[in-house]
Each structure stands twice: as C-alpha cells, then as structure tokens.
Amino acid sequence: MHIDWLSVLVALDLIYFPVIAAWAAWQVLRLRGEREQAKQQGNLLQSQVDALRQSVNEVRQRDAELEERFDTLYSRLRERLDSQELRAQGTGGAHVQALKLLERGIPAEELMTVCGLSRGEVDLLKALHEAGDGNGEHQDPPVG
C-alpha cells in the first residue's frame, strides 16, 4: 500500500486550517474585548482621580479660608488683650506698654490704635527705644 503523502498533507491542511483560523479569530475578539474593558476601567479610574483632585482642592481652599479667619481673629484677640492690659495699667502705663509692644516689633500705626497714643508720642517712644538699644541700656520713661 502506497500512501500519497501530498494528498494527506492537503487533506490535513483543509481540516486544520479552518480550525486554526477560527481559534486565531476567537483570540483576536477576546483580546479586543479585554482591551475595551481595560479602557473602560481606565476611564473610570481617571474620573475617580479627577473627583479626588477636586475634593483635595476644595479642602485646601477651605483650609486657607480657615487659616485666614484664624489669623484675623487672633489679631483681634491680641489687640483686645493689649487694650485690656493698657486699661489695667492706667494712663502712665500706656507708654510702658507701648515700649513693650515696640520691643515685640509692632508697627507704629498699630501702637497708635492699641495704646491710644498720638503719632508724635509713638515717634518719641520709638526714638527713645532705639536710643536705648543703641547704647545697650533700656530705661523706661518716667510714669506720670
């Protein structure tokens, strides 16, 4: 019995080629589906990241507003406390308190408001303070 190998090979090609082609087509469709699913998941993740970024920005903005409000309230409280200290010390104490505030670096305009002093008084106290710092001594002005 003689086998015609060429005929066998052709017959096998006719049988296995459609099977291999169908398998390859199925793999391509499966990969396309996976790619589409991954793309949808990527879009979902991106939208979640965008929502988180927006939330973080809102929290930062709120934090900045609260910090600004805190600074304003702290300044008001500090002014009230300084004002109360001045009232407790009487009129002569205003100059002593103004010198203490000068040592803290409070600007002249704020001293005028907090201590109830005129511009001339603040300038004089500032000059006395700077002169006292210049020679290494600091003397409080006479009370009265």
N, CA, C and O atoms as CSV, one atom per row, in Angstrom:
chain,resi,resn,atom,element,x,y,z
A,1,MET,N,N,0.814,-1.150,0.000
A,1,MET,CA,C,0.000,0.000,0.000
A,1,MET,C,C,0.878,1.241,0.000
A,1,MET,O,O,1.749,1.454,0.843
A,2,HIS,N,N,0.603,1.968,-0.925
A,2,HIS,CA,C,1.398,3.171,-1.124
A,2,HIS,C,C,0.555,4.393,-0.752
A,2,HIS,O,O,-0.569,4.542,-1.230
A,3,ILE,N,N,1.103,5.273,0.110
A,3,ILE,CA,C,0.354,6.450,0.579
A,3,ILE,C,C,0.856,7.655,-0.186
A,3,ILE,O,O,2.054,7.913,-0.305
A,4,ASP,N,N,-0.103,8.364,-0.688
A,4,ASP,CA,C,0.245,9.607,-1.367
A,4,ASP,C,C,0.336,10.707,-0.309
A,4,ASP,O,O,-0.678,11.262,0.112
A,5,TRP,N,N,1.550,11.008,0.108
A,5,TRP,CA,C,1.764,11.977,1.203
A,5,TRP,C,C,1.300,13.369,0.839
A,5,TRP,O,O,0.856,14.114,1.712
A,6,LEU,N,N,1.387,13.724,-0.368
A,6,LEU,CA,C,0.927,15.036,-0.791
A,6,LEU,C,C,-0.575,15.162,-0.583
A,6,LEU,O,O,-1.050,16.213,-0.151
A,7,SER,N,N,-1.299,14.152,-0.869
A,7,SER,CA,C,-2.752,14.173,-0.668
A,7,SER,C,C,-3.081,14.232,0.816
A,7,SER,O,O,-4.024,14.913,1.220
A,8,VAL,N,N,-2.317,13.530,1.617
A,8,VAL,CA,C,-2.539,13.547,3.073
A,8,VAL,C,C,-2.282,14.953,3.624
A,8,VAL,O,O,-3.042,15.457,4.451
A,9,LEU,N,N,-1.224,15.562,3.162
A,9,LEU,CA,C,-0.910,16.911,3.635
A,9,LEU,C,C,-1.973,17.908,3.204
A,9,LEU,O,O,-2.345,18.782,3.986
A,10,VAL,N,N,-2.448,17.802,2.033
A,10,VAL,CA,C,-3.506,18.697,1.566
A,10,VAL,C,C,-4.775,18.464,2.376
A,10,VAL,O,O,-5.455,19.418,2.752
A,11,ALA,N,N,-5.096,17.209,2.646
A,11,ALA,CA,C,-6.291,16.896,3.437
A,11,ALA,C,C,-6.149,17.460,4.852
A,11,ALA,O,O,-7.099,18.014,5.406
A,12,LEU,N,N,-4.974,17.317,5.422
A,12,LEU,CA,C,-4.752,17.873,6.765
A,12,LEU,C,C,-4.847,19.394,6.741
A,12,LEU,O,O,-5.408,19.979,7.668
A,13,ASP,N,N,-4.329,20.038,5.735
A,13,ASP,CA,C,-4.440,21.493,5.616
A,13,ASP,C,C,-5.891,21.920,5.543
A,13,ASP,O,O,-6.285,22.921,6.142
A,14,LEU,N,N,-6.674,21.168,4.817
A,14,LEU,CA,C,-8.090,21.503,4.677
A,14,LEU,C,C,-8.849,21.325,5.994
A,14,LEU,O,O,-9.848,22.003,6.234
A,15,ILE,N,N,-8.387,20.440,6.817
A,15,ILE,CA,C,-9.054,20.201,8.106
A,15,ILE,C,C,-8.541,21.180,9.161
A,15,ILE,O,O,-9.346,21.820,9.837
A,16,TYR,N,N,-7.224,21.314,9.319
A,16,TYR,CA,C,-6.654,22.103,10.410
A,16,TYR,C,C,-6.622,23.605,10.142
A,16,TYR,O,O,-6.675,24.384,11.094
A,17,PHE,N,N,-6.539,24.033,8.912
A,17,PHE,CA,C,-6.504,25.473,8.625
A,17,PHE,C,C,-7.755,26.190,9.106
A,17,PHE,O,O,-7.628,27.230,9.753
A,18,PRO,N,N,-8.954,25.696,8.829
A,18,PRO,CA,C,-10.136,26.383,9.366
A,18,PRO,C,C,-10.176,26.379,10.891
A,18,PRO,O,O,-10.636,27.344,11.500
A,19,VAL,N,N,-9.698,25.300,11.513
A,19,VAL,CA,C,-9.685,25.228,12.975
A,19,VAL,C,C,-8.710,26.276,13.528
A,19,VAL,O,O,-9.036,26.995,14.472
A,20,ILE,N,N,-7.545,26.354,12.950
A,20,ILE,CA,C,-6.543,27.325,13.407
A,20,ILE,C,C,-7.021,28.747,13.126
A,20,ILE,O,O,-6.821,29.632,13.958
A,21,ALA,N,N,-7.635,28.981,11.998
A,21,ALA,CA,C,-8.156,30.302,11.660
A,21,ALA,C,C,-9.261,30.710,12.630
A,21,ALA,O,O,-9.312,31.861,13.064
A,22,ALA,N,N,-10.146,29.771,12.973
A,22,ALA,CA,C,-11.231,30.066,13.927
A,22,ALA,C,C,-10.641,30.378,15.304
A,22,ALA,O,O,-11.084,31.308,15.977
A,23,TRP,N,N,-9.649,29.603,15.714
A,23,TRP,CA,C,-9.011,29.851,17.010
A,23,TRP,C,C,-8.347,31.231,17.027
A,23,TRP,O,O,-8.464,31.952,18.018
A,24,ALA,N,N,-7.661,31.607,15.960
A,24,ALA,CA,C,-6.989,32.907,15.873
A,24,ALA,C,C,-8.016,34.044,15.902
A,24,ALA,O,O,-7.804,35.061,16.562
A,25,ALA,N,N,-9.123,33.864,15.186
A,25,ALA,CA,C,-10.176,34.887,15.190
A,25,ALA,C,C,-10.769,35.041,16.590
A,25,ALA,O,O,-11.031,36.156,17.041
A,26,TRP,N,N,-10.977,33.920,17.268
A,26,TRP,CA,C,-11.512,33.971,18.632
A,26,TRP,C,C,-10.543,34.706,19.566
A,26,TRP,O,O,-10.973,35.493,20.409
A,27,GLN,N,N,-9.247,34.452,19.419
A,27,GLN,CA,C,-8.236,35.128,20.247
A,27,GLN,C,C,-8.247,36.636,19.994
A,27,GLN,O,O,-8.147,37.423,20.936
A,28,VAL,N,N,-8.367,37.038,18.739
A,28,VAL,CA,C,-8.403,38.468,18.401
A,28,VAL,C,C,-9.627,39.122,19.037
A,28,VAL,O,O,-9.518,40.198,19.627
A,29,LEU,N,N,-10.778,38.487,18.923
A,29,LEU,CA,C,-12.005,39.045,19.523
A,29,LEU,C,C,-11.890,39.121,21.046
A,29,LEU,O,O,-12.307,40.105,21.656
A,30,ARG,N,N,-11.331,38.091,21.648
A,30,ARG,CA,C,-11.155,38.085,23.105
A,30,ARG,C,C,-10.227,39.221,23.548
A,30,ARG,O,O,-10.513,39.909,24.528
A,31,LEU,N,N,-9.127,39.418,22.835
A,31,LEU,CA,C,-8.188,40.491,23.173
A,31,LEU,C,C,-8.812,41.862,22.974
A,31,LEU,O,O,-8.562,42.772,23.764
A,32,ARG,N,N,-9.618,42.025,21.937
A,32,ARG,CA,C,-10.313,43.305,21.731
A,32,ARG,C,C,-11.269,43.589,22.883
A,32,ARG,O,O,-11.363,44.720,23.360
A,33,GLY,N,N,-11.969,42.563,23.321
A,33,GLY,CA,C,-12.886,42.728,24.460
A,33,GLY,C,C,-12.141,43.109,25.731
A,33,GLY,O,O,-12.578,43.982,26.480
A,34,GLU,N,N,-11.019,42.452,25.965
A,34,GLU,CA,C,-10.214,42.772,27.143
A,34,GLU,C,C,-9.676,44.199,27.061
A,34,GLU,O,O,-9.649,44.922,28.057
A,35,ARG,N,N,-9.246,44.596,25.855
A,35,ARG,CA,C,-8.739,45.954,25.680
A,35,ARG,C,C,-9.839,46.987,25.947
A,35,ARG,O,O,-9.596,48.003,26.599
A,36,GLU,N,N,-11.039,46.723,25.444
A,36,GLU,CA,C,-12.166,47.643,25.667
A,36,GLU,C,C,-12.520,47.713,27.151
A,36,GLU,O,O,-12.806,48.787,27.681
A,37,GLN,N,N,-12.498,46.564,27.810
A,37,GLN,CA,C,-12.783,46.529,29.247
A,37,GLN,C,C,-11.711,47.307,30.023
A,37,GLN,O,O,-12.038,48.053,30.947
A,38,ALA,N,N,-10.461,47.142,29.662
A,38,ALA,CA,C,-9.371,47.865,30.323
A,38,ALA,C,C,-9.508,49.367,30.082
A,38,ALA,O,O,-9.242,50.174,30.972
A,39,LYS,N,N,-9.924,49.733,28.876
A,39,LYS,CA,C,-10.125,51.148,28.560
A,39,LYS,C,C,-11.240,51.740,29.421
A,39,LYS,O,O,-11.108,52.853,29.929
A,40,GLN,N,N,-12.333,51.003,29.585
A,40,GLN,CA,C,-13.442,51.470,30.425
A,40,GLN,C,C,-13.001,51.594,31.880
A,40,GLN,O,O,-13.357,52.559,32.556
A,41,GLN,N,N,-12.237,50.634,32.359
A,41,GLN,CA,C,-11.725,50.705,33.728
A,41,GLN,C,C,-10.778,51.884,33.888
A,41,GLN,O,O,-10.784,52.551,34.923
A,42,GLY,N,N,-9.963,52.146,32.865
A,42,GLY,CA,C,-9.058,53.296,32.898
A,42,GLY,C,C,-9.839,54.596,32.953
A,42,GLY,O,O,-9.475,55.512,33.691
A,43,ASN,N,N,-10.919,54.681,32.169
A,43,ASN,CA,C,-11.760,55.886,32.207
A,43,ASN,C,C,-12.415,56.062,33.570
A,43,ASN,O,O,-12.509,57.177,34.083
A,44,LEU,N,N,-12.868,54.956,34.151
A,44,LEU,CA,C,-13.477,55.022,35.483
A,44,LEU,C,C,-12.459,55.474,36.518
A,44,LEU,O,O,-12.754,56.326,37.357
A,45,LEU,N,N,-11.260,54.904,36.457
A,45,LEU,CA,C,-10.203,55.301,37.394
A,45,LEU,C,C,-9.837,56.775,37.212
A,45,LEU,O,O,-9.622,57.487,38.192
A,46,GLN,N,N,-9.766,57.230,35.967
A,46,GLN,CA,C,-9.430,58.632,35.708
A,46,GLN,C,C,-10.493,59.559,36.283
A,46,GLN,O,O,-10.171,60.600,36.855
A,47,SER,N,N,-11.753,59.183,36.131
A,47,SER,CA,C,-12.818,60.031,36.685
A,47,SER,C,C,-12.759,60.044,38.212
A,47,SER,O,O,-13.046,61.068,38.831
A,48,GLN,N,N,-12.392,58.925,38.822
A,48,GLN,CA,C,-12.247,58.883,40.280
A,48,GLN,C,C,-11.061,59.737,40.729
A,48,GLN,O,O,-11.145,60.434,41.740
A,49,VAL,N,N,-9.967,59.685,39.987
A,49,VAL,CA,C,-8.798,60.519,40.310
A,49,VAL,C,C,-9.162,61.995,40.190
A,49,VAL,O,O,-8.779,62.799,41.040
A,50,ASP,N,N,-9.897,62.354,39.143
A,50,ASP,CA,C,-10.318,63.745,38.960
A,50,ASP,C,C,-11.216,64.203,40.115
A,50,ASP,O,O,-11.083,65.326,40.602
A,51,ALA,N,N,-12.122,63.333,40.546
A,51,ALA,CA,C,-13.002,63.673,41.669
A,51,ALA,C,C,-12.192,63.858,42.955
A,51,ALA,O,O,-12.469,64.763,43.741
A,52,LEU,N,N,-11.198,63.003,43.164
A,52,LEU,CA,C,-10.338,63.141,44.348
A,52,LEU,C,C,-9.531,64.429,44.295
A,52,LEU,O,O,-9.376,65.105,45.312
A,53,ARG,N,N,-9.016,64.775,43.124
A,53,ARG,CA,C,-8.265,66.026,42.990
A,53,ARG,C,C,-9.149,67.224,43.310
A,53,ARG,O,O,-8.725,68.163,43.985
A,54,GLN,N,N,-10.373,67.178,42.821
A,54,GLN,CA,C,-11.304,68.273,43.099
A,54,GLN,C,C,-11.583,68.361,44.595
A,54,GLN,O,O,-11.631,69.457,45.153
A,55,SER,N,N,-11.765,67.226,45.241
A,55,SER,CA,C,-12.003,67.224,46.689
A,55,SER,C,C,-10.804,67.787,47.443
A,55,SER,O,O,-10.967,68.569,48.380
A,56,VAL,N,N,-9.601,67.391,47.036
A,56,VAL,CA,C,-8.386,67.892,47.687
A,56,VAL,C,C,-8.283,69.407,47.510
A,56,VAL,O,O,-7.947,70.122,48.455
A,57,ASN,N,N,-8.569,69.895,46.307
A,57,ASN,CA,C,-8.510,71.340,46.067
A,57,ASN,C,C,-9.542,72.081,46.911
A,57,ASN,O,O,-9.255,73.162,47.425
A,58,GLU,N,N,-10.739,71.515,47.062
A,58,GLU,CA,C,-11.758,72.142,47.901
A,58,GLU,C,C,-11.321,72.182,49.365
A,58,GLU,O,O,-11.538,73.175,50.059
A,59,VAL,N,N,-10.702,71.093,49.826
A,59,VAL,CA,C,-10.221,71.052,51.214
A,59,VAL,C,C,-9.102,72.068,51.411
A,59,VAL,O,O,-9.058,72.749,52.436
A,60,ARG,N,N,-8.201,72.175,50.444
A,60,ARG,CA,C,-7.120,73.163,50.553
A,60,ARG,C,C,-7.669,74.581,50.584
A,60,ARG,O,O,-7.204,75.416,51.359
A,61,GLN,N,N,-8.659,74.850,49.742
A,61,GLN,CA,C,-9.260,76.186,49.719
A,61,GLN,C,C,-9.935,76.484,51.056
A,61,GLN,O,O,-9.792,77.582,51.594
A,62,ARG,N,N,-10.657,75.522,51.586
A,62,ARG,CA,C,-11.329,75.705,52.877
A,62,ARG,C,C,-10.291,75.905,53.989
A,62,ARG,O,O,-10.486,76.718,54.892
A,63,ASP,N,N,-9.196,75.158,53.911
A,63,ASP,CA,C,-8.131,75.295,54.900
A,63,ASP,C,C,-7.533,76.702,54.853
A,63,ASP,O,O,-7.283,77.306,55.896
A,64,ALA,N,N,-7.307,77.219,53.657
A,64,ALA,CA,C,-6.762,78.571,53.516
A,64,ALA,C,C,-7.736,79.609,54.070
A,64,ALA,O,O,-7.319,80.569,54.717
A,65,GLU,N,N,-9.032,79.417,53.817
A,65,GLU,CA,C,-10.033,80.342,54.355
A,65,GLU,C,C,-10.052,80.301,55.874
A,65,GLU,O,O,-10.130,81.341,56.528
A,66,LEU,N,N,-9.981,79.100,56.436
A,66,LEU,CA,C,-9.976,78.969,57.897
A,66,LEU,C,C,-8.716,79.568,58.504
A,66,LEU,O,O,-8.770,80.195,59.562
A,67,GLU,N,N,-7.586,79.378,57.840
A,67,GLU,CA,C,-6.334,79.952,58.337
A,67,GLU,C,C,-6.404,81.477,58.335
A,67,GLU,O,O,-5.964,82.129,59.282
A,68,GLU,N,N,-6.958,82.036,57.269
A,68,GLU,CA,C,-7.111,83.488,57.183
A,68,GLU,C,C,-8.050,83.992,58.278
A,68,GLU,O,O,-7.780,85.005,58.922
A,69,ARG,N,N,-9.137,83.286,58.479
A,69,ARG,CA,C,-10.092,83.675,59.534
A,69,ARG,C,C,-9.442,83.579,60.918
A,69,ARG,O,O,-9.633,84.451,61.766
A,70,PHE,N,N,-8.670,82.508,61.133
A,70,PHE,CA,C,-7.974,82.347,62.402
A,70,PHE,C,C,-7.008,83.499,62.633
A,70,PHE,O,O,-6.960,84.056,63.730
A,71,ASP,N,N,-6.235,83.865,61.605
A,71,ASP,CA,C,-5.282,84.971,61.739
A,71,ASP,C,C,-6.001,86.276,62.089
A,71,ASP,O,O,-5.527,87.047,62.923
A,72,THR,N,N,-7.145,86.518,61.449
A,72,THR,CA,C,-7.918,87.725,61.731
A,72,THR,C,C,-8.415,87.717,63.171
A,72,THR,O,O,-8.293,88.713,63.884
A,73,LEU,N,N,-8.969,86.597,63.589
A,73,LEU,CA,C,-9.485,86.507,64.958
A,73,LEU,C,C,-8.356,86.615,65.983
A,73,LEU,O,O,-8.519,87.235,67.034
A,74,TYR,N,N,-7.213,86.007,65.668
A,74,TYR,CA,C,-6.072,86.090,66.578
A,74,TYR,C,C,-5.605,87.537,66.721
A,74,TYR,O,O,-5.304,87.987,67.826
A,75,SER,N,N,-5.546,88.263,65.607
A,75,SER,CA,C,-5.134,89.668,65.657
A,75,SER,C,C,-6.099,90.485,66.498
A,75,SER,O,O,-5.684,91.307,67.316
A,76,ARG,N,N,-7.385,90.254,66.292
A,76,ARG,CA,C,-8.386,90.982,67.093
A,76,ARG,C,C,-8.236,90.664,68.576
A,76,ARG,O,O,-8.291,91.559,69.420
A,77,LEU,N,N,-8.048,89.401,68.885
A,77,LEU,CA,C,-7.881,88.998,70.272
A,77,LEU,C,C,-6.634,89.627,70.878
A,77,LEU,O,O,-6.661,90.097,72.015
A,78,ARG,N,N,-5.538,89.635,70.117
A,78,ARG,CA,C,-4.290,90.240,70.603
A,78,ARG,C,C,-4.485,91.728,70.874
A,78,ARG,O,O,-4.001,92.247,71.880
A,79,GLU,N,N,-5.196,92.418,69.975
A,79,GLU,CA,C,-5.464,93.840,70.179
A,79,GLU,C,C,-6.315,94.066,71.421
A,79,GLU,O,O,-6.049,94.981,72.201
A,80,ARG,N,N,-7.325,93.245,71.606
A,80,ARG,CA,C,-8.174,93.377,72.799
A,80,ARG,C,C,-7.376,93.123,74.075
A,80,ARG,O,O,-7.526,93.839,75.065
A,81,LEU,N,N,-6.537,92.105,74.042
A,81,LEU,CA,C,-5.728,91.799,75.220
A,81,LEU,C,C,-4.777,92.950,75.530
A,81,LEU,O,O,-4.636,93.351,76.685
A,82,ASP,N,N,-4.131,93.475,74.507
A,82,ASP,CA,C,-3.235,94.613,74.710
A,82,ASP,C,C,-3.998,95.816,75.238
A,82,ASP,O,O,-3.516,96.529,76.118
A,83,SER,N,N,-5.172,96.037,74.707
A,83,SER,CA,C,-6.006,97.150,75.156
A,83,SER,C,C,-6.420,96.971,76.614
A,83,SER,O,O,-6.411,97.930,77.387
A,84,GLN,N,N,-6.781,95.747,76.990
A,84,GLN,CA,C,-7.161,95.458,78.375
A,84,GLN,C,C,-5.972,95.672,79.320
A,84,GLN,O,O,-6.127,96.203,80.420
A,85,GLU,N,N,-4.804,95.256,78.879
A,85,GLU,CA,C,-3.611,95.464,79.707
A,85,GLU,C,C,-3.352,96.953,79.909
A,85,GLU,O,O,-2.969,97.376,81.000
A,86,LEU,N,N,-3.559,97.737,78.873
A,86,LEU,CA,C,-3.362,99.183,78.982
A,86,LEU,C,C,-4.354,99.802,79.955
A,86,LEU,O,O,-3.982,100.634,80.783
A,87,ARG,N,N,-5.588,99.405,79.858
A,87,ARG,CA,C,-6.599,99.944,80.770
A,87,ARG,C,C,-6.278,99.587,82.209
A,87,ARG,O,O,-6.490,100.398,83.111
A,88,ALA,N,N,-5.774,98.391,82.435
A,88,ALA,CA,C,-5.455,97.954,83.783
A,88,ALA,C,C,-4.282,98.737,84.361
A,88,ALA,O,O,-4.208,98.936,85.574
A,89,GLN,N,N,-3.376,99.179,83.514
A,89,GLN,CA,C,-2.203,99.894,83.998
A,89,GLN,C,C,-2.442,101.391,84.147
A,89,GLN,O,O,-1.624,102.085,84.751
A,90,GLY,N,N,-3.520,101.889,83.622
A,90,GLY,CA,C,-3.802,103.325,83.729
A,90,GLY,C,C,-3.113,104.092,82.619
A,90,GLY,O,O,-2.527,103.504,81.711
A,91,THR,N,N,-3.187,105.416,82.701
A,91,THR,CA,C,-2.682,106.254,81.629
A,91,THR,C,C,-1.159,106.209,81.519
A,91,THR,O,O,-0.636,106.147,80.406
A,92,GLY,N,N,-0.429,106.239,82.639
A,92,GLY,CA,C,1.033,106.208,82.587
A,92,GLY,C,C,1.542,104.885,82.047
A,92,GLY,O,O,2.622,104.817,81.460
A,93,GLY,N,N,0.762,103.841,82.247
A,93,GLY,CA,C,1.166,102.522,81.774
A,93,GLY,C,C,1.085,102.390,80.270
A,93,GLY,O,O,1.678,101.473,79.701
A,94,ALA,N,N,0.369,103.278,79.614
A,94,ALA,CA,C,0.232,103.196,78.164
A,94,ALA,C,C,1.594,103.344,77.495
A,94,ALA,O,O,1.889,102.662,76.514
A,95,HIS,N,N,2.416,104.231,78.029
A,95,HIS,CA,C,3.733,104.428,77.437
A,95,HIS,C,C,4.634,103.213,77.685
A,95,HIS,O,O,5.393,102.797,76.810
A,96,VAL,N,N,4.535,102.658,78.891
A,96,VAL,CA,C,5.324,101.460,79.211
A,96,VAL,C,C,4.879,100.304,78.313
A,96,VAL,O,O,5.695,99.562,77.766
A,97,GLN,N,N,3.541,100.178,78.181
A,97,GLN,CA,C,3.019,99.117,77.326
A,97,GLN,C,C,3.438,99.326,75.863
A,97,GLN,O,O,3.751,98.370,75.153
A,98,ALA,N,N,3.439,100.575,75.432
A,98,ALA,CA,C,3.846,100.875,74.061
A,98,ALA,C,C,5.302,100.480,73.841
A,98,ALA,O,O,5.644,99.952,72.782
A,99,LEU,N,N,6.158,100.726,74.820
A,99,LEU,CA,C,7.562,100.313,74.694
A,99,LEU,C,C,7.683,98.786,74.628
A,99,LEU,O,O,8.487,98.250,73.865
A,100,LYS,N,N,6.877,98.100,75.431
A,100,LYS,CA,C,6.903,96.631,75.386
A,100,LYS,C,C,6.472,96.132,73.999
A,100,LYS,O,O,7.051,95.198,73.445
A,101,LEU,N,N,5.451,96.781,73.468
A,101,LEU,CA,C,4.975,96.399,72.144
A,101,LEU,C,C,6.011,96.734,71.068
A,101,LEU,O,O,6.164,95.995,70.096
A,102,LEU,N,N,6.720,97.851,71.247
A,102,LEU,CA,C,7.797,98.195,70.308
A,102,LEU,C,C,8.875,97.114,70.307
A,102,LEU,O,O,9.416,96.766,69.257
A,103,GLU,N,N,9.179,96.589,71.487
A,103,GLU,CA,C,10.178,95.525,71.595
A,103,GLU,C,C,9.730,94.275,70.851
A,103,GLU,O,O,10.560,93.516,70.352
A,104,ARG,N,N,8.432,94.060,70.777
A,104,ARG,CA,C,7.888,92.913,70.038
A,104,ARG,C,C,7.885,93.163,68.535
A,104,ARG,O,O,7.669,92.242,67.748
A,105,GLY,N,N,8.125,94.420,68.137
A,105,GLY,CA,C,8.174,94.742,66.718
A,105,GLY,C,C,6.843,95.171,66.132
A,105,GLY,O,O,6.654,95.101,64.918
A,106,ILE,N,N,5.922,95.612,66.966
A,106,ILE,CA,C,4.607,96.049,66.484
A,106,ILE,C,C,4.781,97.385,65.744
A,106,ILE,O,O,5.486,98.260,66.247
A,107,PRO,N,N,4.164,97.568,64.571
A,107,PRO,CA,C,4.306,98.810,63.818
A,107,PRO,C,C,3.667,100.000,64.533
A,107,PRO,O,O,2.785,99.848,65.378
A,108,ALA,N,N,4.148,101.194,64.160
A,108,ALA,CA,C,3.701,102.425,64.818
A,108,ALA,C,C,2.198,102.639,64.679
A,108,ALA,O,O,1.553,103.070,65.635
A,109,GLU,N,N,1.631,102.352,63.522
A,109,GLU,CA,C,0.199,102.558,63.315
A,109,GLU,C,C,-0.627,101.711,64.278
A,109,GLU,O,O,-1.657,102.154,64.787
A,110,GLU,N,N,-0.163,100.496,64.516
A,110,GLU,CA,C,-0.884,99.619,65.435
A,110,GLU,C,C,-0.749,100.104,66.875
A,110,GLU,O,O,-1.685,99.994,67.667
A,111,LEU,N,N,0.438,100.648,67.210
A,111,LEU,CA,C,0.628,101.214,68.556
A,111,LEU,C,C,-0.337,102.365,68.799
A,111,LEU,O,O,-0.908,102.498,69.881
A,112,MET,N,N,-0.507,103.187,67.784
A,112,MET,CA,C,-1.418,104.333,67.924
A,112,MET,C,C,-2.836,103.831,68.214
A,112,MET,O,O,-3.537,104.393,69.055
A,113,THR,N,N,-3.245,102.794,67.528
A,113,THR,CA,C,-4.588,102.250,67.709
A,113,THR,C,C,-4.726,101.545,69.046
A,113,THR,O,O,-5.666,101.808,69.795
A,114,VAL,N,N,-3.802,100.658,69.348
A,114,VAL,CA,C,-3.908,99.829,70.545
A,114,VAL,C,C,-3.709,100.636,71.823
A,114,VAL,O,O,-4.438,100.456,72.798
A,115,CYS,N,N,-2.720,101.525,71.812
A,115,CYS,CA,C,-2.377,102.258,73.037
A,115,CYS,C,C,-3.099,103.596,73.150
A,115,CYS,O,O,-3.056,104.232,74.203
A,116,GLY,N,N,-3.744,104.022,72.104
A,116,GLY,CA,C,-4.440,105.310,72.140
A,116,GLY,C,C,-3.473,106.484,72.190
A,116,GLY,O,O,-3.755,107.496,72.832
A,117,LEU,N,N,-2.341,106.355,71.520
A,117,LEU,CA,C,-1.335,107.403,71.523
A,117,LEU,C,C,-1.373,108.186,70.214
A,117,LEU,O,O,-1.861,107.695,69.196
A,118,SER,N,N,-0.854,109.401,70.256
A,118,SER,CA,C,-0.763,110.202,69.028
A,118,SER,C,C,0.472,109.776,68.245
A,118,SER,O,O,1.316,109.035,68.749
A,119,ARG,N,N,0.564,110.248,67.022
A,119,ARG,CA,C,1.699,109.918,66.176
A,119,ARG,C,C,2.994,110.456,66.786
A,119,ARG,O,O,4.023,109.782,66.753
A,120,GLY,N,N,2.944,111.650,67.333
A,120,GLY,CA,C,4.124,112.238,67.967
A,120,GLY,C,C,4.603,111.417,69.156
A,120,GLY,O,O,5.802,111.201,69.331
A,121,GLU,N,N,3.636,110.954,69.987
A,121,GLU,CA,C,4.026,110.130,71.141
A,121,GLU,C,C,4.681,108.831,70.689
A,121,GLU,O,O,5.687,108.405,71.257
A,122,VAL,N,N,4.113,108.210,69.677
A,122,VAL,CA,C,4.670,106.953,69.180
A,122,VAL,C,C,6.066,107.187,68.608
A,122,VAL,O,O,6.977,106.395,68.849
A,123,ASP,N,N,6.237,108.277,67.846
A,123,ASP,CA,C,7.554,108.572,67.278
A,123,ASP,C,C,8.579,108.818,68.383
A,123,ASP,O,O,9.715,108.353,68.294
A,124,LEU,N,N,8.175,109.552,69.428
A,124,LEU,CA,C,9.077,109.816,70.546
A,124,LEU,C,C,9.455,108.524,71.263
A,124,LEU,O,O,10.625,108.302,71.572
A,125,LEU,N,N,8.467,107.676,71.525
A,125,LEU,CA,C,8.759,106.402,72.189
A,125,LEU,C,C,9.658,105.528,71.315
A,125,LEU,O,O,10.539,104.832,71.821
A,126,LYS,N,N,9.435,105.568,70.029
A,126,LYS,CA,C,10.263,104.798,69.109
A,126,LYS,C,C,11.708,105.292,69.154
A,126,LYS,O,O,12.646,104.496,69.173
A,127,ALA,N,N,11.876,106.622,69.170
A,127,ALA,CA,C,13.221,107.190,69.229
A,127,ALA,C,C,13.894,106.836,70.554
A,127,ALA,O,O,15.077,106.498,70.578
A,128,LEU,N,N,13.142,106.912,71.658
A,128,LEU,CA,C,13.703,106.528,72.960
A,128,LEU,C,C,14.099,105.056,72.968
A,128,LEU,O,O,15.156,104.681,73.477
A,129,HIS,N,N,13.241,104.245,72.403
A,129,HIS,CA,C,13.523,102.812,72.357
A,129,HIS,C,C,14.786,102.525,71.542
A,129,HIS,O,O,15.633,101.733,71.955
A,130,GLU,N,N,14.902,103.170,70.389
A,130,GLU,CA,C,16.073,102.950,69.544
A,130,GLU,C,C,17.326,103.510,70.200
A,130,GLU,O,O,18.400,102.921,70.080
A,131,ALA,N,N,17.206,104.631,70.887
A,131,ALA,CA,C,18.364,105.200,71.579
A,131,ALA,C,C,18.800,104.286,72.714
A,131,ALA,O,O,19.993,104.103,72.956
A,132,GLY,N,N,17.816,103.714,73.410
A,132,GLY,CA,C,18.141,102.780,74.495
A,132,GLY,C,C,18.820,101.537,73.967
A,132,GLY,O,O,19.721,100.997,74.608
A,133,ASP,N,N,18.393,101.075,72.794
A,133,ASP,CA,C,19.021,99.898,72.198
A,133,ASP,C,C,20.414,100.222,71.692
A,133,ASP,O,O,21.285,99.352,71.661
A,134,GLY,N,N,20.631,101.472,71.294
A,134,GLY,CA,C,21.915,101.877,70.728
A,134,GLY,C,C,23.026,101.862,71.749
A,134,GLY,O,O,24.143,101.475,71.408
A,135,ASN,N,N,22.779,102.268,72.998
A,135,ASN,CA,C,23.855,102.302,73.986
A,135,ASN,C,C,23.838,101.085,74.903
A,135,ASN,O,O,24.596,101.019,75.870
A,136,GLY,N,N,22.981,100.134,74.601
A,136,GLY,CA,C,22.974,98.904,75.389
A,136,GLY,C,C,22.105,98.999,76.611
A,136,GLY,O,O,21.933,97.997,77.305
A,137,GLU,N,N,21.550,100.147,76.911
A,137,GLU,CA,C,20.698,100.291,78.084
A,137,GLU,C,C,19.273,100.550,77.626
A,137,GLU,O,O,19.032,101.108,76.556
A,138,HIS,N,N,18.358,100.138,78.443
A,138,HIS,CA,C,16.958,100.431,78.176
A,138,HIS,C,C,16.339,100.959,79.458
A,138,HIS,O,O,16.278,100.263,80.471
A,139,GLN,N,N,15.887,102.189,79.396
A,139,GLN,CA,C,15.265,102.785,80.563
A,139,GLN,C,C,13.830,103.091,80.234
A,139,GLN,O,O,13.522,103.618,79.165
A,140,ASP,N,N,12.944,102.755,81.165
A,140,ASP,CA,C,11.526,103.072,80.972
A,140,ASP,C,C,11.352,104.552,81.205
A,140,ASP,O,O,11.992,105.113,82.095
A,141,PRO,N,N,10.495,105.206,80.423
A,141,PRO,CA,C,10.234,106.632,80.650
A,141,PRO,C,C,9.515,106.802,81.984
A,141,PRO,O,O,8.851,105.882,82.463
A,142,PRO,N,N,9.651,107.975,82.575
A,142,PRO,CA,C,9.006,108.200,83.863
A,142,PRO,C,C,7.489,108.101,83.708
A,142,PRO,O,O,6.911,108.583,82.734
A,143,VAL,N,N,6.878,107.476,84.675
A,143,VAL,CA,C,5.424,107.314,84.668
A,143,VAL,C,C,4.812,108.572,85.258
A,143,VAL,O,O,5.271,109.082,86.281
A,144,GLY,N,N,3.756,109.074,84.593
A,144,GLY,CA,C,3.095,110.207,85.206
A,144,GLY,C,C,2.724,111.203,84.289
A,144,GLY,O,O,2.154,112.221,84.681
